[in-house]
Each structure stands twice: as C-alpha cells, then as structure tokens.
Amino acid sequence: MMERYSRQTLFAPIGEDGQKQISTKHVLLIGAGALGTGNAEALVRAGVGKLTVIDRDYVEWSNLQRQQLYSEQDAQDKLPKAVAAKERLQKINSEVEIVALVNDVTAESLEKLVQEESVDLLLDATDNFDIRLIMNDIAQKYEIPWVYGACVGSYGITFTILPGETPCLSCLLKTVPLGGATCDTVGIIAPAVSMVVSHQVAEALKILSGNSKDCRKKLVSFDLWKNQYVAVDVQKMKDAACPSCGDSPTYPNISFENQTKTAVLCGRDSVQIRPSHNGERDLPELKRMLQTQGIQFESNPYLLSFEVENHRLVAFKDGRVLVHGTKEISAAKSLYYRYFG
C-alpha cells in the first residue's frame, strides 16, 4: 500500500524511511471541532499509525460551516463528534487505527491515557485554555511534543512546543496575549481554520517522520482578512523558574486542587457539570424517569437531551451534563440536582 503514499514519500525530507516512521506513530488529538477535524483528516490521509480523538461535545448545525468531517445527518442525530469523526475517518483510510473517546479531558484522564498508551504527539484542537494548560503540563512531565493552535474570525495562531527545547505554554502566557474572543462571539471563516491546520499538520509531519530539527521555533500568527502574517521569535521567553517546564517543575495544572467540576463553556450560554465520582450514567433509567414525568426527550447510544424551563440539558454516557441556556453555574447546578441529583 506504499503506492497510496507515493507522492508523500517523493518529498525528500520524508522519503520512505520517514513514511515508515509515520506509520508507527500514535497521535493524541484533543478536540474534534474545526481544527480537530482538519488535523484528523490530514493525518489519517498521511498514514499515521494510530489516532486517538477525544471530544466531549456532539455535532450541531452551526458546526457544519467549518468542521469538515460532519454531515447534516450527524447534526440531526446529535452524534458525538468523536464518534462521527471516527466513522468518517475509517472510510478515508481503513489502515489507520482510530480510537474515539466521548469524554471530558481532565488531568486525571489525560495522564492515565498517556501512562497506558505510547503517545508520540499531542495536538491541540480545543478552545479551552484550562485544557490546554493541562495538556502543557502533561507534555512537559512525559516529554511529549505538542502543537498549540487557535483561530477566531479571520485570525489564527500556532506554536510548536518541544519539551526541553522551547518555551512552554505557561512561559508564553506571561507575555503573549493568546486568549480573547471566541468563534461563538465574533464568528469564524473556514480559511482561517485551514491555515492553522496547515501549520499544525506540517509541524506534526516533521515530528512524526523524525525531522523534529526542522520544526520552527517561532510563534506564528496571521489575519487573513487584514492581510497580516507575523512570526515571532519567542525562544528568550523560556523561563528557568516556570512551574511547568523550569528547573524544578511542579506541574500545577495537573494537581488535584486545580481540577474543577463545573465549567462555563467558552463563548456559549452553557455550563458543563461533571459528577464527583467516575462511572457511566444509566441512560435507560434516565429515559424511564423522564417518561414518568411526561418530559419529551431525544437520545442516541451516547447521550440523551431534553428541554425544561427554557433550558436544554444533555446527559452523556460518561456522567457529564451540559446545561444550555445559562452561564450561571448556580442555576445550572439547580437544574442538574433536580434531574440527576
């Protein structure tokens, strides 16, 4: 099946040896939205050995404009993004081992996964800085390279983090404004997504093919609408006192006390509530309870959703609940305990 990758192996920096290396590597992709689907498709077409996709959300109609793996039927069925992505990716390349995890990313779950699996690269496709900081500390602790990426409007930014060589995300956050608006507040155009994906995948292929020496050490940002492109040398920002990558790291973002059970989803009128104990939710029992109360619901094998008091509640099999229609954690908790307490 090397003919499949013939045009990639003709590219001298990869070649047949690089392609063989790519085919043995495991990439852990956090997020299956716009950046996630773009990265996933490119890596699967490139012949990566194994791809694990983690995402906590499901496909909605507003995703279809830029999240390239999904169809109208996926949105109609409220299919979890990780599951829908796997189904599509497996049709693109049946040789790649693809694992779909419909989970919230926590320090505990991510560290357990990295400990149990041989992970060669972490790819950032989330819109949540708490998760990125967890990724950053995990990457530093286990010496796994990762590629940061974000986009909103017509703007994008990306940076490759090589433990022991480059500044980490915590170093950059002290001086570089990496956060701000979200696509849910100011929108986004698909070309901005494609540009960030192109940078991330190029860096990923360098790492996976054994060419890490060619990774750029600069932070790249651009605005396609304003015709701006900037590459900033951030190497001097590496901080010896950084708690994540310095001389005496403590990895503060994966300590237990910094883990939260509730979170307002970035840019959305939604709150996620995670139960204090691990374990799967009994969706059939939840159906029976709602039926006895005369509450209409929609469900699939992965989640169940229903509306009450102008709020939509979505319960996932892993125990999480999304409360749509509020940013108030107290209001979300009140609804949560009424139906899941």
ABEGO torsion letter per residue (X at the ends): XAAAAAAAAABAAAEAAAAAAAAABBBBBBEABAAAAAAAAAAAAAGBABBBBBBABBBBAAAAAABAABBAAAAAAGBBAAAAAAAAAAAABAABBBBBBBBBBBAAAAAAAAAABBBABBBBABABAAAAAAAAAAAAAAGBBBBBBBBBEABBBBBBBBBGABBBAAAAAAABBABEBBAAAAEBBAAAAAAAAAAAAAAAAAAAAGAAAABBABBBBBBAAAGBBBBBBAAAABBAABAAABABBAGAAABAAABBABBBBBGBBBBBBBBABBEBBBAAAAAAAAAAAGBBBBBBAABBBBBBGGBBBBBBAAGBBBBBGBABAAAAAAAAAAAAX
